[in-house]
Amino acid sequence: MNQSVAHNRIKVSTFENGVGSKEIYITMKGIPDLSFSDQVKQLELTYNSVLKDLGLNQNTEVFRRFFLSDAVNQFMELFDSAIYRQPHDYAGAATSIIQQSALPDSKVALESYHVRFSSDVFRQKLPIQNRCHANGLRISHQGYDYMWLANLGWGTCEEGGDVFQQTTKSFDALIADLDQISSSLSNDVVRTWIYIRDVDKYYKSMVEARKQVFIREGLTPATRFLASTGIEGKSFCPHLDFLMDVIAIKGLSPGQMVQLDVPHMMNSPHEYGVTFERAAQVFFGDRTHIHLSGTASIDSEGRVLHPGNISKQLDRTFENIAALLERGNASLGDLALMNVYLRDVGDASSVQSYLENMAIDVPYQLLHAPVCRPEWLVEIDGVAITRHQDKKYRPY
């Protein structure tokens, strides 16, 4: 992974192998002590400057996620901003908006994913059912259809139903969306991010609803589950308690996507009733991607390790991540992006110091987002890219 850092609030990672597509992750956050409006304007200026320096533009941007500190009060101003708006008739980046404050002191933050593909691509807006600001992008290249879907939920800003209903209907709608392009949940979805309003209260309802959908769709311990993060996050619509972002790839061959686990470090989540995989690895003819699920301080029997000690929980979390990466013939140095979720904003300073003192330098967002078990003070997810090539498969 080739890394470059433009500023202490801006981080960039790039992956290129000289002949194939070039991948770029960018993270940045607003300048503290400015109003939300001024932070957004400054973010726009900075983002445009970074894109110009890197030779990127709207044709290379495929996914972006805005993190807000007060989504209900901020979303309309974001919608009206130049950094958010995209030409109406253009298949722009899939765009997610979630309330997870960027710590320690920003009202708005952005992470974006760009790809400079090695040859011409076909871009298309995904035909998503008319739901509150759900959107998606499909890019066809090298015989693959890459799909990014954002802000998938069910309901409106006036009515949403309970979390069990919202989870079920959101997955059903995703299945219908994919079916329109001859894709499927069971074959093509690589990973999800699931955002729950008040995770302490509603996580179990989401877990049970998702489990029932997966059983119906043939996702079981004997087949596979999806890599996933389930974390607290809020929609700008007060009645939406469930939101989901999704990555899917149509056109993978059998064996091209595998699930990674390290049972000597972490047991399988389905052993304690939660249906996701620890990580998903996707092989290409010119590289390999590893999508890390939300990972915390857990042991081989599913127990929380080091309750109340944020430093030791970070140590164990990175030990677990390193073990997963090693299982996929990768290392921490191959990380291209991380999201670091904190339960207690009071831990932000010590966690930021911990991350800055690590031997790796990877773009990350430090976010206020309680984890699914109250005893977990921190959770981390991310993506790694390696130079491992499997020539049985087409390039990325």
VEXROZA-475724 format. One record per residue (C-alpha): x, y, z; residue in one letter. Coordinates in nm, 3 decimals. Layout:
N
X Y Z A;
...
***
This chain:
396
0.000 0.000 0.000 M;
0.141 0.336 -0.104 N;
0.051 0.596 0.156 Q;
0.061 0.974 0.145 S;
-0.055 1.225 0.404 V;
-0.152 1.576 0.298 A;
-0.245 1.726 0.638 H;
-0.320 1.610 0.989 N;
-0.691 1.626 0.905 R;
-0.649 1.476 0.557 I;
-0.517 1.130 0.483 K;
-0.483 0.948 0.153 V;
-0.394 0.590 0.065 S;
-0.331 0.462 -0.286 T;
-0.287 0.121 -0.438 F;
-0.142 0.074 -0.783 E;
0.059 -0.203 -0.944 N;
0.175 -0.023 -1.256 G;
-0.064 -0.180 -1.504 V;
-0.409 -0.220 -1.346 G;
-0.667 0.007 -1.190 S;
-0.555 0.255 -0.925 K;
-0.751 0.269 -0.598 E;
-0.754 0.572 -0.369 I;
-0.911 0.623 -0.026 Y;
-0.941 0.973 0.118 I;
-1.046 1.079 0.468 T;
-1.086 1.435 0.591 M;
-1.275 1.624 0.857 K;
-1.396 1.973 0.925 G;
-1.190 2.238 1.101 I;
-1.298 2.282 1.465 P;
-1.451 2.601 1.605 D;
-1.614 2.684 1.271 L;
-1.988 2.672 1.212 S;
-2.127 2.371 1.027 F;
-2.174 2.584 0.717 S;
-1.815 2.704 0.724 D;
-1.682 2.353 0.791 Q;
-1.869 2.223 0.486 V;
-1.735 2.505 0.268 K;
-1.381 2.444 0.389 Q;
-1.422 2.070 0.333 L;
-1.532 2.137 -0.024 E;
-1.231 2.358 -0.097 L;
-0.991 2.108 0.057 T;
-1.149 1.809 -0.117 Y;
-1.137 1.975 -0.457 N;
-0.773 2.067 -0.400 S;
-0.684 1.709 -0.301 V;
-0.865 1.568 -0.606 L;
-0.681 1.808 -0.835 K;
-0.344 1.716 -0.682 D;
-0.422 1.344 -0.727 L;
-0.564 1.376 -1.077 G;
-0.911 1.264 -0.965 L;
-1.261 1.390 -1.046 N;
-1.628 1.289 -1.045 Q;
-1.551 1.018 -1.301 N;
-1.322 0.838 -1.055 T;
-1.540 0.884 -0.744 E;
-1.749 0.575 -0.671 V;
-1.845 0.588 -0.302 F;
-1.847 0.851 -0.029 R;
-1.976 0.873 0.324 R;
-2.049 1.192 0.517 F;
-2.033 1.177 0.896 F;
-2.242 1.443 1.073 L;
-2.260 1.547 1.437 S;
-2.632 1.644 1.430 D;
-2.788 1.498 1.119 A;
-3.146 1.616 1.174 V;
-3.037 1.978 1.186 N;
-2.753 1.959 0.934 Q;
-2.872 1.742 0.647 F;
-3.060 2.007 0.447 M;
-2.760 2.237 0.446 E;
-2.539 1.947 0.333 L;
-2.787 1.861 0.054 F;
-2.769 2.218 -0.073 D;
-2.388 2.232 -0.066 S;
-2.162 2.208 -0.368 A;
-1.964 1.918 -0.223 I;
-2.281 1.705 -0.200 Y;
-2.462 1.797 -0.521 R;
-2.406 1.592 -0.835 Q;
-2.539 1.648 -1.188 P;
-2.893 1.511 -1.203 H;
-2.831 1.310 -1.519 D;
-2.491 1.172 -1.411 Y;
-2.430 0.837 -1.245 A;
-2.244 0.989 -0.951 G;
-2.090 0.827 -0.647 A;
-2.311 0.632 -0.411 A;
-2.345 0.864 -0.113 T;
-2.408 0.770 0.249 S;
-2.498 1.017 0.525 I;
-2.488 0.905 0.886 I;
-2.481 1.071 1.224 Q;
-2.155 0.956 1.385 Q;
-1.959 1.252 1.517 S;
-1.601 1.276 1.391 A;
-1.389 1.300 1.704 L;
-1.261 1.492 1.875 P;
-1.411 1.814 1.745 D;
-1.558 1.815 1.391 S;
-1.917 1.870 1.286 K;
-1.865 1.703 0.948 V;
-1.622 1.451 0.802 A;
-1.588 1.269 0.471 L;
-1.441 0.946 0.347 E;
-1.436 0.871 -0.023 S;
-1.325 0.592 -0.252 Y;
-1.197 0.660 -0.601 H;
-1.088 0.419 -0.874 V;
-0.899 0.514 -1.187 R;
-0.992 0.208 -1.386 F;
-0.743 0.063 -1.633 S;
-0.990 0.080 -1.922 S;
-1.329 0.225 -2.008 D;
-1.619 0.156 -1.773 V;
-1.995 0.176 -1.789 F;
-2.150 0.379 -1.503 R;
-2.519 0.355 -1.415 Q;
-2.739 0.471 -1.133 K;
-2.886 0.166 -0.965 L;
-3.264 0.140 -1.001 P;
-3.335 0.156 -0.628 I;
-3.694 0.157 -0.506 Q;
-3.819 0.501 -0.404 N;
-3.702 0.516 -0.044 R;
-3.579 0.806 0.166 C;
-3.254 0.915 -0.007 H;
-3.141 0.559 -0.082 A;
-2.907 0.558 -0.379 N;
-2.657 0.340 -0.559 G;
-2.398 0.314 -0.833 L;
-2.314 0.028 -1.069 R;
-1.986 0.019 -1.256 I;
-1.921 -0.248 -1.521 S;
-1.557 -0.328 -1.591 H;
-1.357 -0.637 -1.690 Q;
-1.671 -0.852 -1.681 G;
-1.764 -0.751 -1.325 Y;
-2.054 -0.537 -1.207 D;
-1.944 -0.348 -0.896 Y;
-2.228 -0.212 -0.689 M;
-2.225 0.036 -0.404 W;
-2.559 0.106 -0.233 L;
-2.606 0.369 0.033 A;
-2.860 0.478 0.296 N;
-3.085 0.178 0.241 L;
-3.373 0.183 0.484 G;
-3.746 0.146 0.490 W;
-3.999 0.412 0.576 G;
-4.017 0.789 0.562 T;
-3.924 1.076 0.787 C;
-4.281 1.057 0.920 E;
-4.321 0.681 0.965 E;
-4.086 0.384 0.982 G;
-4.218 0.091 1.187 G;
-4.021 -0.095 1.452 D;
-3.660 -0.207 1.403 V;
-3.753 -0.568 1.327 F;
-3.987 -0.451 1.049 Q;
-3.740 -0.195 0.916 Q;
-3.461 -0.454 0.903 T;
-3.676 -0.712 0.726 T;
-3.821 -0.468 0.476 K;
-3.483 -0.308 0.406 S;
-3.325 -0.643 0.325 F;
-3.629 -0.742 0.118 D;
-3.597 -0.417 -0.078 A;
-3.224 -0.478 -0.129 L;
-3.303 -0.825 -0.263 I;
-3.559 -0.675 -0.502 A;
-3.315 -0.403 -0.612 D;
-3.049 -0.661 -0.691 L;
-3.298 -0.887 -0.866 D;
-3.372 -0.609 -1.117 Q;
-3.017 -0.644 -1.248 I;
-3.003 -1.025 -1.217 S;
-2.795 -1.007 -0.901 S;
-2.861 -1.162 -0.561 S;
-2.792 -1.125 -0.192 L;
-2.665 -1.481 -0.154 S;
-2.423 -1.478 -0.447 N;
-2.299 -1.122 -0.484 D;
-2.311 -0.916 -0.163 V;
-1.965 -0.886 -0.011 V;
-2.029 -0.674 0.296 R;
-2.274 -0.446 0.473 T;
-2.263 -0.164 0.724 W;
-2.572 -0.161 0.943 I;
-2.651 0.150 1.143 Y;
-2.892 0.127 1.435 I;
-3.040 0.416 1.630 R;
-2.980 0.333 2.000 D;
-2.781 0.013 1.948 V;
-2.811 -0.086 2.314 D;
-3.188 -0.103 2.279 K;
-3.246 -0.222 1.923 Y;
-2.947 -0.437 1.821 Y;
-3.110 -0.767 1.922 K;
-3.418 -0.693 1.712 S;
-3.202 -0.627 1.408 M;
-3.003 -0.946 1.467 V;
-3.314 -1.161 1.484 E;
-3.472 -1.005 1.176 A;
-3.153 -1.039 0.973 R;
-3.117 -1.401 1.081 K;
-3.464 -1.485 0.954 Q;
-3.398 -1.315 0.619 V;
-3.069 -1.502 0.580 F;
-3.227 -1.839 0.655 I;
-3.490 -1.772 0.391 R;
-3.222 -1.668 0.139 E;
-2.996 -1.967 0.204 G;
-2.726 -1.786 0.404 L;
-2.638 -2.027 0.683 T;
-2.329 -2.155 0.869 P;
-2.307 -2.429 0.604 A;
-2.298 -2.177 0.315 T;
-2.176 -1.832 0.413 R;
-2.273 -1.504 0.572 F;
-2.163 -1.151 0.483 L;
-1.883 -0.942 0.624 A;
-2.055 -0.670 0.823 S;
-2.039 -0.392 1.078 T;
-2.337 -0.341 1.309 G;
-2.296 -0.014 1.495 I;
-2.489 0.281 1.634 E;
-2.563 0.547 1.376 G;
-2.854 0.781 1.315 K;
-3.042 0.882 1.004 S;
-3.144 1.240 0.942 F;
-3.499 1.101 0.935 C;
-3.605 1.061 1.302 P;
-3.833 0.762 1.236 H;
-3.569 0.558 1.054 L;
-3.396 0.337 1.310 D;
-3.218 0.114 1.057 F;
-2.990 0.215 0.768 L;
-2.757 0.004 0.558 M;
-2.471 0.052 0.313 D;
-2.374 -0.236 0.084 V;
-2.094 -0.351 -0.146 I;
-2.179 -0.622 -0.401 A;
-1.993 -0.768 -0.699 I;
-2.171 -0.956 -0.975 K;
-1.958 -1.180 -1.196 G;
-1.735 -1.347 -0.939 L;
-1.638 -1.706 -1.010 S;
-1.682 -1.991 -0.759 P;
-1.406 -1.967 -0.501 G;
-1.319 -1.608 -0.587 Q;
-1.471 -1.477 -0.262 M;
-1.392 -1.661 0.060 V;
-1.463 -1.595 0.427 Q;
-1.177 -1.552 0.672 L;
-1.184 -1.666 1.032 D;
-0.931 -1.718 1.312 V;
-1.103 -1.946 1.565 P;
-0.798 -1.952 1.794 H;
-0.847 -1.575 1.841 M;
-1.219 -1.514 1.780 M;
-1.499 -1.765 1.754 N;
-1.751 -1.752 1.472 S;
-2.026 -1.498 1.545 P;
-2.299 -1.749 1.462 H;
-2.189 -1.944 1.771 E;
-2.341 -1.668 1.982 Y;
-2.636 -1.610 1.751 G;
-2.514 -1.330 1.523 V;
-2.501 -1.396 1.149 T;
-2.196 -1.232 0.993 F;
-1.842 -1.331 0.895 E;
-1.524 -1.192 1.048 R;
-1.390 -1.090 0.705 A;
-1.441 -1.147 0.333 A;
-1.152 -1.192 0.092 Q;
-1.196 -1.132 -0.281 V;
-0.926 -1.245 -0.525 F;
-0.862 -1.072 -0.856 F;
-0.613 -1.135 -1.132 G;
-0.402 -0.837 -1.025 D;
-0.474 -0.787 -0.650 R;
-0.670 -0.909 -0.348 T;
-0.919 -0.722 -0.131 H;
-0.990 -0.806 0.233 I;
-1.304 -0.652 0.386 H;
-1.278 -0.653 0.765 L;
-1.600 -0.669 0.964 S;
-1.636 -0.468 1.281 G;
-1.374 -0.617 1.514 T;
-1.340 -0.570 1.889 A;
-1.167 -0.707 2.198 S;
-1.307 -1.061 2.193 I;
-1.158 -1.406 2.254 D;
-1.204 -1.754 2.109 S;
-1.506 -1.819 2.330 E;
-1.684 -1.495 2.242 G;
-1.603 -1.318 2.569 R;
-1.529 -0.947 2.600 V;
-1.166 -0.900 2.702 L;
-1.039 -0.613 2.921 H;
-1.368 -0.448 3.021 P;
-1.315 -0.086 3.116 G;
-0.960 -0.064 2.976 N;
-0.954 0.117 2.642 I;
-0.580 0.071 2.584 S;
-0.587 -0.306 2.636 K;
-0.903 -0.335 2.427 Q;
-0.721 -0.158 2.143 L;
-0.427 -0.396 2.181 D;
-0.654 -0.700 2.155 R;
-0.858 -0.552 1.870 T;
-0.546 -0.499 1.660 F;
-0.420 -0.847 1.752 E;
-0.748 -0.986 1.617 N;
-0.726 -0.772 1.301 I;
-0.366 -0.874 1.244 A;
-0.462 -1.240 1.279 A;
-0.741 -1.203 1.023 L;
-0.508 -1.028 0.782 L;
-0.241 -1.293 0.829 E;
-0.502 -1.557 0.752 R;
-0.543 -1.378 0.418 G;
-0.166 -1.346 0.360 N;
-0.174 -0.976 0.448 A;
-0.056 -0.751 0.728 S;
-0.150 -0.426 0.902 L;
0.068 -0.248 0.648 G;
-0.179 -0.348 0.375 D;
-0.466 -0.157 0.533 L;
-0.611 0.107 0.301 A;
-0.885 0.243 0.529 L;
-1.012 0.209 0.885 M;
-1.313 0.330 1.078 N;
-1.261 0.342 1.454 V;
-1.582 0.351 1.659 Y;
-1.582 0.471 2.021 L;
-1.852 0.434 2.282 R;
-1.721 0.710 2.509 D;
-1.613 1.045 2.360 V;
-1.391 1.085 2.665 G;
-1.160 0.821 2.517 D;
-1.104 1.014 2.194 A;
-0.777 1.181 2.291 S;
-0.609 0.865 2.418 S;
-0.728 0.659 2.120 V;
-0.610 0.920 1.872 Q;
-0.267 0.920 2.040 S;
-0.261 0.539 2.027 Y;
-0.337 0.538 1.654 L;
-0.085 0.810 1.573 E;
0.186 0.620 1.758 N;
0.131 0.301 1.556 M;
0.390 0.201 1.298 A;
0.129 0.211 1.020 I;
-0.016 0.524 0.863 D;
-0.360 0.456 0.723 V;
-0.654 0.689 0.654 P;
-0.910 0.654 0.930 Y;
-1.210 0.822 1.088 Q;
-1.241 0.832 1.466 L;
-1.614 0.826 1.533 L;
-1.856 0.844 1.823 H;
-2.057 0.525 1.772 A;
-2.140 0.285 2.057 P;
-2.067 -0.081 1.981 V;
-2.321 -0.363 1.997 C;
-2.210 -0.483 2.343 R;
-2.189 -0.212 2.610 P;
-1.865 -0.362 2.749 E;
-1.685 -0.298 2.419 W;
-1.535 0.048 2.428 L;
-1.397 0.037 2.073 V;
-1.456 -0.143 1.743 E;
-1.264 -0.116 1.416 I;
-1.346 -0.214 1.059 D;
-1.161 -0.153 0.736 G;
-1.031 -0.276 0.406 V;
-0.689 -0.406 0.303 A;
-0.545 -0.444 -0.047 I;
-0.254 -0.670 -0.133 T;
-0.048 -0.743 -0.442 R;
-0.137 -1.113 -0.432 H;
-0.260 -1.210 -0.778 Q;
-0.467 -1.508 -0.881 D;
-0.450 -1.534 -1.257 K;
-0.753 -1.766 -1.264 K;
-0.961 -1.450 -1.228 Y;
-0.997 -1.130 -1.427 R;
-0.822 -0.814 -1.301 P;
-1.002 -0.557 -1.086 Y;
***
